[in-house]
Amino acid sequence: MENQDVIQRINNGDLFILTREDMALILPWLRETLTNQERKDENADLCQVFAKVLGLANRQYGTEPFNRQTCICNG
């Protein structure tokens, strides 16, 4: 994706950016919140999104990766 494409998608509201500082604020809350959730089959799509977020944060920032405790589905 070209820079201009990224800018256009941001301007259209199809893409947004989270900074390292944003992630530092969100990740502890997200991890604590997910860990306390009941696992349900209907959470499968949402669980995949959280796995991507936590996985990316792990690769980019060295935070704890997605794991079974943060899984909110039965998958």
Secondary structure as UniProt FT lines:
FT   HELIX           3..12
FT   HELIX           20..35
FT   HELIX           41..43
FT   HELIX           44..61
FT   HELIX           68..70
//
